[in-house]
């Protein structure tokens, strides 16, 4: 009898209850979730959409991402749709279930399944009407961060806030929930948001009113920038920065932002001795009015960030007016701006700047044409007009490529200016290996008086197979693209998704030998007879493993060529940077 009972016990279902719930601590990047809740009012025109979770379920990965809510018309009145703030793209592959193709759906609740391609593109595969209820989204957790009162999950374009009170439901036991890789690749070259300058206004003071900030510290050391080891001329700098930003949604189509910045800098110079300086100034402070002029024309007025994807044209806070027209597949920006105070040089402070930037709104394959006109009001009579075309993004398989073409015409320092420049390259990414390989070549025509020079607003700072942005023309020499040819080769190792270790090499040659090298921080000058400026190697470690903390370590060395005196010493540079957002 005892043996029979043991056999029956083995055949009967286990008395252990099936696991059907988990805690928020069990959430992991790579899990697939379905979230029900509501979209939270945004406080900025371009920020990530925030979603307040009321219910959350961990499920098996689906073939498509999914959005459920009420369809709204895009603010440009182009006839395109938004669902939960996400632009929806229709194609011949879109299937219509229980509704006729092309049926007007604005104001109706629908469920759309499809491929998430990025913040500006959700390729619809199935559209079907849906009944009343809560909004819903389903997709992969790309990031997870603990915050006050719960967790924030990054899912597609959404920042999903999950309060601590939410119970995580399980479709199946937790150990059977598999992790999946990211299905969409964040654009490394193209994007509306500069992650180096990003603030997250996550502290809510009132509905539509939030505040956030950033604390940063950066230290750098320059040695032998005169290329002469017989003279002590090293420099060490330590800088602490605090930023506080207020974001306010004044009305449905009116947004405001105000920012204050405090900087404290300590400098130790072997030639001039120690010094320190403190500065308090106004950061981005503007009003943004959607459809201010009608016809889909937005207006932005105040101190605003003029920043292009590679910071090859400009990267400056300027005071002015910008008009933006966003169509179904294009974006046009027209702006007039100057600098009132801030960190602008006296020459830039006296300049009137006119900008035009026309792009195709595609983050994967970004095309744009642009024009800048700068008129300097310092009595010099200098005027420069730059124009250009660019193609950035995934133009080759498994790669991020760039092509910059530009020309300049005008007058500067009593000389007629007419020149051209180009910058072309690609970063190859290996699917099976955590490595990338970057190759690039850039040229700015000579000579120094009449050849190409950049706008004077550029920063030449972007990712190059790296997590964080780098000086892609060299961290030590850091020249302007003028009367110079620069060859670049680099390789990066990604030990994890948000950390990279990179080694990058540059070669520098002047087109016309000259004693002037525009933009460089070197104190030494070329001899004006030889072309070969030298070579540089940069070692960069960057990490954004924690969403609110950026870490970057840089070391570079420049070996002078025959354009500098025989026996010149190598110049060395080192920098560390920490940024924390709150």
N, C-alpha and C positions, 0 to 999 in steps of 0.2 A: 504493500500500500504506500509506503513512504517513497519508494522509487517512482510510482505512478504520479504522486503529487509533485515530485520534482520535475517530471517530464511535462506535466500540465503547466507548471509555473513558468517553465522555459518557453512554452508555446504561447502563453498569454501575453498581451501587450504590457510593456513596462509600466509600472505605477508612477514613474517619474514624469511629471507634467511636461508637455512640449513647450519649448522656449518660444514665446510669441512677443516678447518685449525686451528692450535693451535700454541702457542709459545713454546720455549724450556723450559720455566718455568713451563709448564704443564706436563713435563715428570716426571714419578714416578717409583721407583723400583717396579717390579712386572708387569709392562706393557709389552705387546708383540709388537715388532717392526719389520719392514722390512727396511733394510738399503742398499742403493746402493752407490758404491764408489770404493775405491781401497785399497789394502794392502800397508802399508808403510814399507819401508826397516827397518829391525831389526838391532840393534847394539849389540846384545848379543846372544849367541847360545841357551839360555834357556828362554829368556824373553817372556812375553805375546805378542801375535801378535797384532800389531796396525793397525787400519782400519780407513781411512779418509772418512767420510760420505759426500756425495754430495746431496742425497735425503733421506728423512726419513718419514716413514708412520706408524702411530699407527693403529693396526688392532686387530681383535678378535684373541684370542689364537688358535694356530694350534695344531694338534696332535703331529707333529714332528717338530724339528728344521730343518733348511734348509741352505745349502751352495751352492753357484753358482760361478764357476770360472774355471780356467784351471788346470787340474790335473798335478801334478808333481810327480816324483819318490822320495821316501824317500832317504835321503843321505847315508843310510847304504847299499844301493843297494840290499835290500832283496826282492825287487819286490812289496813291499807295496806302498800305495799311500799317497800323501798329497794333500789336497784341501784347498787353502787359508792358508797353513801352518798347518792345522789340520790333524793328522793321521786318516785314514779311515779304519774301520774294517768291513770286509765282513763276511757273514754267510749264512746258508741255508734259513734264513728269508729275505734275500735281494732279492728284485724283480728288474728285468731289463726291462725297458720300451723303446721300439723302438731300442733296441740293444741286440745282442746275449750275454748271460751270459759268462763272462770270456773274453770279447773283450778287447784288450789292449786300454787303454784310456789316457795314459800319453801324454800330449801335446794337448788334446782335451778339449773343454769346455763342462761341464756337470753340471747338478743340482742334488744334493744328499740330500734327506730328510732322517732323522733318529733321533736316540736318542743320545743326548750329554751326555756322561758318565764322562767326565773330560778332562783335556788338552791332555791326551794321548789316548783317545778313543772316537770315534764317530761311533756308530753302524748304518750302512747304512740299510735303509728299502726300498728305491726306488732310482734307478739310471737311469737318462735319458739324452741323448745328448741335447745340447742347442746351440742356435745361438750366434752370436757376440753381444757384449754389455758390460756393466759394471759388475764388480763383485757384489755379493749380499749375504747377510746373513739375517736370520730371527730367532728370539729367544726372550727370556725374558731378560729384564733389571734387572741385579742382583744388581748393584750399580750405582749411579749417583753422579758426583762430578763436581762442578764449577771450571774451570781453566781459565787461560788467553786466551781470544779469543773465548770462548765457553764452552762446557761441554764435559766431558769424561764419557762414559757409559761402564760398564762392561757387556758384552754379551757373554756367553759361555767362550771361552778362549781369546776373543778379547777385547782390549781396543779401543773403538770406539770414535774418536774425532769428535764432531759435531760443526762446526763453528757457530758463532752467526747469520750468514747470512742465514743459512738453515731454511726453513719453514717446520714445522711439519704438514704433511697432515694427514687427518682423514678418516678412512674407514667408520666410523659412528660417531654420536655425542659423544663428550668427556665424558659426563656423562653416556654413555652406554659402555664405555671401561672398562672392569673389570680387576682387579689385580689378579694375580695367584701366588701361592707359588713357591719357587724354586724347580725345578724338579730334580736337581742333587745336591748331598751333597758334599761340599768341604771336602776332606780328612783331618781329624784332626791329624792323626798320620803320614801320608805318604805324601811326596811332595818334589819336587826339590827345592822349594824356602822356606827359613826360613823367616817367616813374621817378626820375631823380628829383623832380620838383613837386611830387604828389603829396597832397595833404588829404586826410580823411576827416571830414567834419562829422564825427559820429556822436558827439555829446549833444543831445537834444535839449534845448532850453525851453522851447514851446513848439507847437505844431508849425512846421515849415521853417524853423529857426534852429540852426545847429552851429556848434563851435568845435574847432579842432586845432591842432598845432603840431609843431615839429621842433625837436631839439637835436642839434648837431655839433660835432666836434671834428676838426680836421687839422692834422699836423703834417708839415712838409719840410724837407731838407734839400737844399741845393748846394752842390759842391763842385768847385772848379769850373764855374760857368764862364770864367775868363780864359779857360783852357791853359792856364799857367800855374804850375804847382809851386812857383817861386813867390807867388803873391797870395796872401790869405784873403779870400773873398767869398766865404761860404755864407749862406743865409738859412735860418731856421724860422719857421712860422707856426704858430698855434692859433687857431681861430675857433671860437665858440659862437654858435648862432642859435637864437630862439625865435620862433615864428608863431604867431597866433592869428587864426583866420575865422571870421564870422561869415556864415552863408545863410541867406534869407530868401525865401520864396515870398515875395511881396504880394503877388497875385498869380493867377494861373499862367500868365505869359510874361511875368516880370520877375527877374531875379537880381539879387544884389550880393555883393561880396566886398568885405573889408579885411585888410591884413596889415599887421604891424610886424616889423622885423628889428631885432636888436642883435648887434654884432660886436664882439670884443676880440681884438686881434693883438697878439704879442709877437714882436719881431726881434730876432737876435741876428745882427749883421756883423761879421768879423771886421768890416771896414768902418761902418758908421756907428756901431754899438747897439745897445738895446733900445727899443721903443715900444709903445703900445698905443692903441687908439680904440675908442668906442664910438659906435654909430647907431642911432635910432632913426628908422626911415619907414616910409609907407611902402607896403608891398602891393600886390594886386588889389585894386579897389575900383569896382566898376558896377554899372547897371547893364543888364542884358534884357532886351525887350523883344520877344518873339513876334514876328509879323508886324513889326512897328510901322512899316511903310506900306503894308498890304502886299498882295501878290507873292507871299512867302519870303519877303525881305526882313531879316532880323537886324537889330542894331545893338551895338555894344559900345559904351562910352565910358572913359575913365582910364586908369592905369591898368593895363592888361598885358598878358604875356604873348609876345610875338615869337613863336617857336615853330620851326619846321622839323620834319621827322629826323633829319640828319644834322640839324643846326648848321647847315652849310650856307644858308641864306641869312638867317637871323636867329638869335636867341637873346631877347632883351625884353625887359619891362619898359613899355613906352606909354606915354600919355596921348590919347587921341580917340578917334571915332573909327569904328569898323562896321561895315555893312556886310551881311552874310546872306546869300541866297542858296538854299539847299533844295535841289530838285530830286527827282526819282533816282538819278544815278550820277549827279554832278554837284559840285559845291563851288561857289564863287565868293571870294573875299575881296573887298575893296577897302582900303584904309588910308587915313592920313594921321600922322603921329609925330611927336617930338619927345624930348626928355626934359622934364622939369625937376631937376634935382636928382636924388637917388645916387647910384654909383656911376652914372654916365661920365665920360671924359668931357672936358670943356668943348672939344670939337663936336662930339655927338650931341651935347646939350644945346648947341646952336644950330642944329640941322633940322630941316623940314623933310619928312620922309613920306613918300607915297608908295603904297604897295598894292599889287594885284596878284592873287593866287587862285588859279582855276584848276580843279582836280576832278577825278572821276569817282571819288568816294569809295574806292575799292581798296580794302586793307591788304588783300592778298596780291593784287597786281595794280599798284598805285601809279597813275599817270598824272602829270601836272605840268602846266606852263605858268611862268611867273615873270613879273617885272617889278623892279624897285627903282625909284628915282630919289636921289638925295641931293638937296640943295643946302649948302653950308652957309650959315648966316654970320660967319666970323670975320667978314671983310675980305676973305680970300677969293671969292667969286667961284669957288670950286663947285662943280655940278657933275654927278656921275649917274648914269642910267645903266643898270644891269638887267639882263633878260636871260631866260633859260628854260630848259625843258628837262624833266626827270622821269625815270621809270624805276620804281622800287618794288621789291617783293619777290614772289615765287615765279620767276620767268623761266627758270630751269628746274628740272626735277630735283627734289630734295635739296633745295638751296634757297638762300636769300640773297638776291642780287641787287645791284644799284648801277644806274647810269645817270650821271649829271653832265649836262651840256650848258655852257653859259658864255655870254659875251658881255663886254662893257664898252661904253662910249661916253665921252664927256671931256671935261677939262679939270686938271688938278695941278696946283703949284705952277701955273703958267704953261703947262704942257698939254697938248692934245692927247687924249687917252683913247686907245682902240685896241682891244685884246680879246682873247678867247681862253677858255679853260674846259677841261673835262675830267671826270673822275669815274672810273668803271671798275667793277669788281664783283665778287660773289663769295658767299660763305657756303661751302658744301657741308651738309649734315648727313651722317651715316646712321641709317635706321637701326642697324644691329649693334652699333658701338656708340658709347657715350663720348664721341669725339666730333669735332668740326675742323674744317680747313678753310682758311680765308686767303684770297688772292686779290690784289688791287693795284691799280696804276692811276696816278693823277698827274695832271700837267696844267700849269698856268703860264701863259705866254710871257716873254720878256719884250722890251727891256724894262728896267725899273721905272723909267720916267713915263713911258707911253704904253707899256704892256698891261696885261691883265692884273687886276688886284681885286680882292673880294670886297664885299659890301662895307666892311668895318663893323657890322653888327653880328657877324658869325661867331660860332664857338667851336666848330669842327669837332663835335663831341657826340658819339652815338655808340651803339653796341656793334661789336665786330666778332660775332660768335661768342659773346660774353653776356653774363647776366646783367652787369652794370655797364654804364656808358664809359667810354674811354676817349682820350685824345687820339683819333685815328690817324693823324699825321705825325704822331710821336709825342710822348709825354715829356721828353727832355727838350728837343729842338723846337717843337710846336710852331712850325712856320705857317705863315699865310700862303695860300696857293697863288704865288706870284713869282714869275721868272724862276720856276722850279719844277722839276719832275721828281715824283715820289713813287717808289715801288714798295709794295707791302706784301708780306707773307706771314701768316699766323696760324696757330693751332690752339684749340681749346679742348679741355677735358672737363666733362660734366659728371662729377662723382654722384650728384643727385640733381633733381629737376631744377632747383633754384640756386645752384652753386656752380661756379666755373673757375677753372685754373687755366691761364692762357700765357703763351709765349709768342710775342709778335716782333718781327724784324722789319726795319725800314732802310731804304737807301735813298740818298738825297743828291741831286745834281742840279746845278744852275744851268739854265739854257744859255744865257749870256753872262759871262763872268762879271761880277760886280762886287763892290764893297758893302752893299746894302742887302740885308736879308730881312724882308718884311715879316713882322709879327713875332719873331723869335724872342725868347727870353735870354739867349746867350749874350754875354757882354763882349765877347770877341767878335771880330768882323772878318769876313773872307778877304783874300788878298786882291781880288778883282782881276786875276789872271788865269786862274784854274777853275774848272767846272765842278770837280768832285768835292762835295761838301763833307761827306762821310756816311757813317752807318749808325743805326741805333737798334738796341734790343730792349724790349719792355716785358716785364713779368707782372701779371695782374691776377689777383685773386678777388673774386666778387661773390657775395652771397646775399640772397633775399629769402633764405630758408624760412625766416619768420617774417610775416607780412609787414609788420610795423617796424622792422629793424633792417637797415641796409648796412652792409659791411664791405669795405673795399680797401685792399692793400696793393700798392703799386711800387715797383722799383724799375728804374730805367738807367741805361748808360749809353752815351753818345761818343763814338770814336771819330774824331775829326779826320777829314781827308786832306788831300794835298792843297786844297784851297785855303787851309790855315797853316801857320808857320810850322816848319819841321820841328818835331819833338813836342807838339802840343799835347797837353794832358787830356784824358777823357773826362767829360762832364758827367756827373751822377745826380740822380734825383730819386727821392723816396717820399711816399705819401701814404697816410692812413686816413680813413674817413668812416665815421659812424653817424647814422641818422636814425632817429627814433620818432615815430609819429604817434600822436595820441588824440 
